[in-house]
Amino acid sequence: MPLISGHVASMTRWFAALLLSAANAAYSADIRIEIPETPTSPAVVTVMGHFGATDYDAFIDAAQYMKRATIYFSSEGGLARDALLIGQVIRSKGFNTAVADHRLCLSACAFAWLAGAKRFLGKAAAVGFHAPFDIKTGERLAFWESAVNIYVRRMGLPDNVAVYILEPDPKHLNLLFSEADGKAHGIELTKLPIREFIPLP
């Protein structure tokens, strides 16, 4: 069984009780340790592709022993459940999050990116938010919206952040391209060129 701190375990139990169990999905993200942690440098972990039903466990396996890390995302979304749980781990461990140059982090991915102690955005990169929805019907899901509201509060972010990220319906996105975009909606981020996956302080 993965070893995680008592604080993370407590939050995980809380979220597991709150969130709906996710159905098995035919997809999952590719989660890799690109650069191992050393005494002088944080680890680099990449999360690429759609979030699936096993990705939280895979992320724990990759990150459980790390003390410092930058988590890079490149994804068009997937299951909100795993994204939110991964975000809880990121925030509790104080990891940074990033989207490298010319990459996107959309939908569920954006929830996980939001959890970074520091958030980074590369050149021509974007993060995009919309409300959770039923993939079969396209309808917004009030239960998940409530879960995201709680998630945002637990991140210590202002209430207007939840309003901003839940405003769009599934056919639209609220996009962040710059530090000014983030500041306008209560989301601090640092914009800089990120041509390769590197640790970010």
Backbone bond lengths (Angstrom), bond angles and torsions (degrees), N, CA, C in turn:
res aa  C-N    CA-C-N  psi(-1)  N-CA   C-N-CA  omega(-1)  CA-C   N-CA-C  phi
1 M - - - 1.478 - - 1.524 109.35 -
2 P 1.341 117.86 134.96 1.449 119.89 -179.85 1.517 112.04 -58.70
3 L 1.320 116.60 142.52 1.444 121.87 178.14 1.508 109.03 -94.92
4 I 1.320 117.76 117.85 1.449 122.00 177.25 1.508 108.09 -131.59
5 S 1.331 116.49 157.92 1.459 120.61 -176.37 1.522 111.06 -65.11
6 G 1.338 115.26 158.80 1.452 119.45 178.89 1.509 112.47 -59.43
7 H 1.350 115.79 -36.10 1.462 119.32 179.90 1.522 110.71 -65.51
8 V 1.341 116.44 -45.79 1.452 119.98 178.48 1.521 110.47 -63.92
9 A 1.334 116.66 -42.64 1.463 120.18 -179.80 1.521 110.93 -60.92
10 S 1.330 116.95 -40.36 1.457 120.69 179.08 1.521 111.19 -62.97
11 M 1.332 116.75 -45.56 1.462 119.88 178.87 1.519 111.10 -65.37
12 T 1.329 116.00 -37.48 1.459 119.73 179.83 1.515 111.14 -63.30
13 R 1.343 116.84 -44.63 1.465 120.15 178.20 1.524 110.50 -61.79
14 W 1.344 116.06 -40.62 1.464 119.96 -180.00 1.515 110.32 -62.64
15 F 1.343 117.14 -45.93 1.443 119.81 -178.41 1.517 112.30 -69.89
16 A 1.315 115.73 -37.30 1.465 118.58 179.03 1.518 110.53 -62.79
17 A 1.319 116.67 -36.24 1.461 120.14 178.27 1.519 111.20 -71.52
18 L 1.332 116.05 -31.92 1.456 119.79 -175.96 1.521 112.60 -80.90
19 L 1.321 115.97 -44.13 1.456 119.86 -170.55 1.521 111.90 -83.92
20 L 1.313 115.38 149.23 1.459 120.86 175.25 1.520 110.07 -64.90
21 S 1.307 117.70 144.16 1.453 120.49 174.70 1.520 108.77 -66.79
22 A 1.308 115.69 133.97 1.458 120.22 -178.50 1.517 109.99 -83.94
23 A 1.325 114.36 141.44 1.457 118.73 175.91 1.521 109.25 -73.83
24 N 1.311 116.19 156.24 1.455 119.24 177.04 1.524 109.39 -60.36
25 A 1.311 115.91 136.16 1.459 120.39 -178.59 1.513 109.50 -114.91
26 A 1.323 115.57 153.83 1.460 120.65 -178.68 1.517 111.12 -82.16
27 Y 1.322 117.74 -3.72 1.448 120.62 -178.30 1.515 110.24 -125.72
28 S 1.304 115.36 161.91 1.455 121.69 172.40 1.518 107.90 -156.49
29 A 1.321 116.01 156.94 1.453 120.47 179.26 1.525 110.27 -75.97
30 D 1.318 114.78 156.42 1.462 121.31 173.38 1.526 107.06 -93.41
31 I 1.324 117.34 109.59 1.462 122.83 -176.00 1.524 108.57 -109.77
32 R 1.331 116.02 118.63 1.459 120.25 -174.45 1.526 111.81 -135.16
33 I 1.317 115.92 145.45 1.459 121.67 168.98 1.521 107.04 -87.63
34 E 1.326 117.00 105.26 1.458 121.14 -178.33 1.527 111.57 -79.67
35 I 1.331 116.16 -39.18 1.465 121.80 178.94 1.530 107.40 -135.01
36 P 1.320 118.62 118.72 1.474 120.28 178.87 1.527 111.38 -66.48
37 E 1.311 116.49 153.19 1.455 121.82 175.45 1.523 109.97 -69.10
38 T 1.330 116.42 142.54 1.462 122.04 173.58 1.531 107.83 -126.28
39 P 1.316 118.06 171.03 1.468 119.25 178.55 1.528 113.47 -60.20
40 T 1.329 117.22 -21.17 1.463 120.04 -176.72 1.523 114.55 -113.48
41 S 1.342 117.36 -4.03 1.463 118.90 -175.22 1.521 111.42 -145.55
42 P 1.343 117.27 138.77 1.462 120.04 177.41 1.522 112.17 -66.83
43 A 1.313 115.43 158.92 1.464 121.41 173.24 1.529 109.86 -74.15
44 V 1.316 115.08 162.95 1.461 121.98 171.33 1.523 107.94 -124.91
45 V 1.343 115.68 123.94 1.461 122.24 179.41 1.523 107.72 -121.36
46 T 1.334 117.07 135.72 1.459 120.61 176.26 1.527 110.04 -110.67
47 V 1.324 115.32 140.44 1.467 123.05 175.93 1.525 105.86 -124.93
48 M 1.341 116.12 106.70 1.454 121.84 -173.27 1.526 110.80 -121.13
49 G 1.324 116.70 133.96 1.449 120.48 175.80 1.522 112.84 98.08
50 H 1.317 115.43 179.40 1.456 121.93 -175.74 1.526 112.08 -67.07
51 F 1.329 115.37 136.82 1.461 121.12 176.95 1.532 109.11 -71.67
52 G 1.327 115.64 127.66 1.455 121.34 179.33 1.518 112.10 -118.49
53 A 1.324 115.59 -176.79 1.456 121.84 -170.28 1.520 114.11 -71.74
54 T 1.327 118.58 -13.78 1.470 120.54 -179.77 1.522 112.25 -108.02
55 D 1.323 117.99 4.92 1.462 119.55 -170.79 1.523 113.76 -73.73
56 Y 1.315 117.58 -30.17 1.462 118.40 176.75 1.528 110.11 -62.19
57 D 1.336 117.06 -46.37 1.458 120.49 178.54 1.527 111.20 -61.57
58 A 1.329 116.60 -41.81 1.461 120.33 179.43 1.524 111.12 -64.16
59 F 1.321 116.63 -37.68 1.462 119.93 179.49 1.523 110.62 -67.31
60 I 1.330 116.69 -42.87 1.463 120.26 177.20 1.528 110.41 -59.48
61 D 1.322 116.52 -43.96 1.468 120.01 178.96 1.525 111.00 -58.63
62 A 1.337 116.94 -39.02 1.457 120.64 -177.99 1.516 112.96 -75.64
63 A 1.334 117.11 -36.74 1.462 120.65 -166.79 1.522 115.57 -110.27
64 Q 1.331 118.38 -4.24 1.455 119.82 -168.81 1.527 113.95 -59.51
65 Y 1.322 118.44 -33.40 1.457 120.18 -176.90 1.521 113.50 -96.17
66 M 1.312 117.41 -1.74 1.463 121.12 -177.79 1.523 110.80 -78.94
67 K 1.329 115.38 142.32 1.457 121.00 175.29 1.523 111.05 -102.91
68 R 1.336 116.47 -30.44 1.467 121.22 179.46 1.526 107.97 -137.90
69 A 1.321 115.42 137.06 1.465 118.63 -178.99 1.524 110.65 -162.68
70 T 1.324 114.82 152.44 1.460 122.43 166.38 1.520 107.25 -109.20
71 I 1.327 116.31 125.88 1.458 122.24 -179.23 1.527 108.37 -104.09
72 Y 1.333 116.16 116.77 1.463 121.83 179.34 1.524 109.78 -97.08
73 F 1.328 115.73 135.22 1.456 121.69 179.80 1.519 111.28 -117.57
74 S 1.327 114.96 142.71 1.462 122.40 169.00 1.520 106.32 -149.66
75 S 1.334 116.54 101.85 1.464 120.06 -170.92 1.515 110.34 -162.49
76 E 1.323 115.43 147.45 1.465 121.03 174.99 1.525 111.72 -95.43
77 G 1.330 117.29 4.62 1.461 119.49 174.97 1.504 113.21 130.01
78 G 1.330 116.05 -144.50 1.456 121.86 -176.67 1.513 110.93 131.72
79 L 1.325 116.41 -147.58 1.457 121.30 -175.46 1.528 111.20 -77.68
80 A 1.329 115.42 124.02 1.461 120.13 -179.78 1.519 111.49 -63.48
81 R 1.326 117.08 -34.53 1.465 120.45 -177.29 1.517 111.29 -54.53
82 D 1.329 117.38 -53.97 1.459 120.12 -176.77 1.521 111.76 -68.37
83 A 1.329 116.95 -35.50 1.461 119.80 177.63 1.522 111.16 -62.42
84 L 1.315 117.34 -43.15 1.462 120.84 -179.80 1.527 111.64 -67.80
85 L 1.314 116.98 -39.91 1.460 120.13 178.45 1.526 111.17 -67.00
86 I 1.325 116.92 -41.48 1.463 120.28 175.76 1.529 109.76 -61.64
87 G 1.327 116.74 -41.46 1.456 120.57 177.32 1.512 112.60 -59.71
88 Q 1.322 117.65 -38.88 1.461 120.77 177.76 1.524 110.84 -61.01
89 V 1.321 117.10 -41.07 1.469 120.58 178.93 1.527 110.44 -67.17
90 I 1.324 116.52 -44.45 1.461 120.90 179.09 1.524 110.85 -56.11
91 R 1.317 117.03 -48.16 1.462 119.99 -177.73 1.524 111.56 -68.12
92 S 1.319 117.55 -42.26 1.463 119.94 -177.10 1.533 111.88 -66.12
93 K 1.337 117.46 -29.26 1.456 121.15 -179.52 1.529 112.25 -94.34
94 G 1.319 116.94 -4.68 1.457 120.35 177.51 1.507 114.27 72.13
95 F 1.338 117.28 28.78 1.462 121.35 178.62 1.529 110.35 -74.97
96 N 1.321 115.82 151.78 1.461 121.31 170.80 1.527 109.81 -88.89
97 T 1.323 116.27 156.49 1.459 121.23 176.84 1.524 109.74 -124.62
98 A 1.335 116.08 152.08 1.453 119.62 -176.06 1.530 111.03 -153.21
99 V 1.322 114.70 154.35 1.457 123.10 169.37 1.521 105.65 -125.47
100 A 1.325 117.32 119.38 1.461 121.42 -174.89 1.530 111.38 -74.26
101 D 1.326 115.37 170.57 1.463 122.03 -179.04 1.527 111.70 -49.57
102 H 1.342 115.28 135.56 1.469 123.52 172.04 1.533 113.32 64.16
103 R 1.319 117.28 20.78 1.468 120.28 178.32 1.529 109.92 -115.39
104 L 1.332 115.06 163.10 1.460 122.14 -178.39 1.520 110.37 -122.45
105 C 1.318 114.79 148.56 1.469 122.12 172.82 1.525 105.70 -135.26
106 L 1.336 116.39 103.06 1.459 121.18 -169.50 1.525 111.53 -121.18
107 S 1.337 114.77 157.02 1.464 121.43 171.53 1.527 110.85 59.49
108 A 1.318 118.12 -125.78 1.470 121.19 -178.16 1.519 111.58 -57.61
109 C 1.319 117.89 -37.02 1.457 121.48 178.77 1.522 111.33 -55.80
110 A 1.324 116.33 -40.60 1.459 120.69 -177.73 1.530 111.22 -62.91
111 F 1.335 117.86 -32.80 1.462 120.15 176.77 1.528 110.33 -62.57
112 A 1.333 117.14 -42.45 1.465 120.58 -179.97 1.535 110.59 -67.97
113 W 1.332 117.18 -43.40 1.468 120.91 177.94 1.524 111.16 -58.21
114 L 1.314 116.74 -37.24 1.461 121.99 -177.40 1.522 112.20 -59.64
115 A 1.329 117.84 -22.14 1.467 121.92 -174.42 1.516 113.52 -77.94
116 G 1.328 118.83 -8.66 1.457 120.76 -175.06 1.522 113.22 -59.82
117 A 1.338 115.69 139.53 1.461 119.65 173.02 1.527 109.14 -60.08
118 K 1.344 115.60 -41.28 1.458 123.22 166.94 1.516 106.97 -126.16
119 R 1.328 116.12 139.79 1.463 120.96 -178.02 1.519 108.90 -114.81
120 F 1.333 115.55 133.30 1.460 120.93 -177.99 1.521 109.98 -122.64
121 L 1.328 114.73 148.25 1.456 121.17 -178.97 1.525 108.22 -138.45
122 G 1.337 116.66 124.39 1.455 121.67 -176.19 1.517 113.49 -80.88
123 K 1.324 114.41 179.98 1.465 121.61 178.70 1.524 110.04 -65.38
124 A 1.346 116.01 132.15 1.464 122.34 179.79 1.526 112.18 56.42
125 A 1.321 116.73 26.84 1.466 122.56 174.87 1.528 108.94 -101.89
126 A 1.326 116.21 160.51 1.460 119.98 -179.56 1.521 110.32 -150.54
127 V 1.326 114.20 151.49 1.463 122.71 172.39 1.520 106.91 -119.37
128 G 1.340 116.99 132.66 1.455 119.95 -175.24 1.515 113.05 -129.85
129 F 1.317 116.42 134.43 1.463 122.62 -176.22 1.528 111.47 -115.64
130 H 1.324 115.69 146.23 1.459 121.78 165.07 1.520 108.75 -153.84
131 A 1.309 116.29 167.34 1.461 121.34 -178.29 1.530 110.51 -67.56
132 P 1.336 117.85 147.47 1.470 120.38 174.34 1.525 110.31 -61.77
133 F 1.333 115.64 147.50 1.455 119.03 -177.95 1.519 110.80 -147.83
134 D 1.320 115.03 161.29 1.461 121.95 176.52 1.522 108.25 -79.00
135 I 1.320 117.08 119.41 1.461 120.77 -174.95 1.535 112.17 -64.24
136 K 1.334 117.24 -24.72 1.464 120.58 -179.53 1.523 112.26 -82.66
137 T 1.320 116.96 -40.72 1.462 119.93 -175.18 1.526 113.32 -102.14
138 G 1.339 116.77 -19.30 1.453 120.36 -175.89 1.515 113.71 78.06
139 E 1.338 117.78 4.92 1.464 121.24 -177.80 1.523 111.26 -83.78
140 R 1.327 114.88 144.08 1.464 120.29 174.67 1.517 109.31 -64.26
141 L 1.336 115.96 149.34 1.459 121.69 -176.89 1.520 109.78 -114.25
142 A 1.322 116.15 106.57 1.464 121.39 -176.81 1.525 111.62 -59.94
143 F 1.323 116.79 -36.42 1.468 120.00 179.93 1.526 110.86 -59.83
144 W 1.338 115.85 -47.36 1.450 120.37 -179.03 1.523 111.34 -68.41
145 E 1.322 117.19 -35.04 1.457 119.30 176.92 1.518 110.46 -61.54
146 S 1.319 116.57 -39.36 1.457 120.55 176.40 1.531 110.59 -63.70
147 A 1.335 116.35 -41.43 1.464 120.57 178.87 1.528 110.99 -62.75
148 V 1.326 117.42 -40.33 1.463 120.86 179.27 1.524 110.66 -67.08
149 N 1.323 117.38 -39.20 1.465 120.68 175.87 1.516 111.33 -57.64
150 I 1.322 116.40 -45.03 1.467 120.75 178.37 1.521 110.24 -64.72
151 Y 1.301 116.58 -42.88 1.470 122.67 178.83 1.531 110.54 -56.89
152 V 1.325 117.00 -47.57 1.459 121.34 -178.97 1.522 110.62 -61.67
153 R 1.320 117.38 -43.13 1.459 120.23 178.39 1.517 111.25 -63.02
154 R 1.331 117.44 -40.00 1.462 120.85 178.98 1.522 112.38 -67.94
155 M 1.311 116.92 -21.30 1.453 120.76 174.30 1.532 111.70 -79.41
156 G 1.315 116.85 -7.88 1.453 120.60 -178.53 1.515 113.38 76.88
157 L 1.332 116.71 19.51 1.457 121.24 -179.18 1.528 110.85 -89.40
158 P 1.319 118.14 153.69 1.472 120.33 -179.88 1.525 111.80 -65.86
159 D 1.328 115.37 157.01 1.464 120.83 -176.48 1.522 112.89 -60.16
160 N 1.331 117.46 -30.56 1.462 118.81 -177.55 1.529 112.22 -67.31
161 V 1.346 117.16 -17.38 1.458 119.46 176.37 1.526 110.16 -65.58
162 A 1.337 116.30 -45.08 1.462 120.18 178.83 1.525 110.66 -61.31
163 V 1.319 117.13 -40.98 1.467 120.68 178.36 1.526 109.82 -60.27
164 Y 1.317 116.45 -45.17 1.462 121.40 -177.68 1.528 112.10 -64.71
165 I 1.335 117.43 -45.69 1.469 118.53 -173.79 1.524 112.63 -78.99
166 L 1.343 117.48 -18.32 1.461 120.14 179.70 1.525 112.99 -101.23
167 E 1.310 117.34 -2.98 1.471 120.30 -176.57 1.525 113.59 -64.16
168 P 1.343 119.49 -48.88 1.468 118.66 -173.32 1.521 112.77 -71.93
169 D 1.329 115.33 148.78 1.454 119.31 170.46 1.529 108.10 -81.38
170 P 1.351 117.85 173.33 1.471 120.26 -173.90 1.524 115.66 -59.90
171 K 1.336 117.42 -19.01 1.463 119.49 -178.62 1.527 112.31 -88.57
172 H 1.326 116.91 -0.80 1.451 121.18 -178.23 1.524 109.84 -132.57
173 L 1.323 116.33 166.80 1.460 121.54 178.99 1.521 109.49 -139.86
174 N 1.326 116.31 142.66 1.453 121.47 163.88 1.517 106.44 -94.11
175 L 1.330 116.77 116.91 1.460 122.31 -170.77 1.525 111.86 -107.55
176 L 1.330 115.23 139.08 1.457 122.69 171.62 1.524 108.59 -107.09
177 F 1.337 116.88 123.98 1.458 122.05 176.89 1.528 112.36 -115.89
178 S 1.331 116.91 -19.17 1.461 119.81 -169.13 1.521 111.23 -146.63
179 E 1.321 114.87 169.82 1.464 120.40 175.19 1.522 110.16 -62.77
180 A 1.322 116.85 -36.80 1.468 120.36 179.31 1.523 110.96 -64.26
181 D 1.338 117.06 -40.53 1.465 120.51 176.52 1.522 110.16 -58.41
182 G 1.325 116.10 -47.78 1.459 119.92 -179.14 1.512 111.93 -62.89
183 K 1.330 116.64 -46.44 1.466 120.71 -178.39 1.519 111.40 -59.97
184 A 1.315 117.28 -36.12 1.469 121.16 -178.95 1.523 111.84 -64.52
185 H 1.322 116.87 -21.70 1.461 120.16 -176.30 1.525 113.00 -121.73
186 G 1.330 118.12 17.37 1.459 122.28 173.82 1.512 114.89 79.34
187 I 1.344 117.44 20.53 1.462 121.39 -178.04 1.529 108.34 -118.09
188 E 1.328 117.07 107.92 1.456 120.57 179.53 1.529 109.86 -76.84
189 L 1.331 115.25 134.95 1.466 120.54 176.24 1.515 108.90 -152.35
190 T 1.323 114.11 160.37 1.463 120.69 177.43 1.520 108.71 -116.18
191 K 1.329 115.94 126.19 1.460 122.42 179.14 1.525 108.66 -98.34
192 L 1.340 116.65 127.26 1.456 120.67 178.12 1.520 109.40 -162.88
193 P 1.331 118.02 156.96 1.467 119.18 176.85 1.529 110.47 -65.30
194 I 1.324 116.50 131.56 1.474 121.60 176.85 1.526 106.51 -133.08
195 R 1.323 116.20 88.08 1.460 121.01 -173.91 1.530 112.92 -80.80
196 E 1.334 115.84 -19.29 1.456 120.55 179.17 1.517 109.15 -146.37
197 F 1.320 115.55 166.09 1.463 119.58 -178.72 1.510 109.56 -78.05
198 I 1.335 115.56 107.18 1.453 121.49 -177.87 1.526 109.36 -131.39
199 P 1.334 118.32 154.76 1.474 119.25 174.36 1.518 110.10 -63.05
200 L 1.319 116.67 138.90 1.457 121.52 178.06 1.519 109.39 -119.96
201 P 1.329 117.38 128.98 1.477 121.04 -174.44 1.522 112.17 -73.61
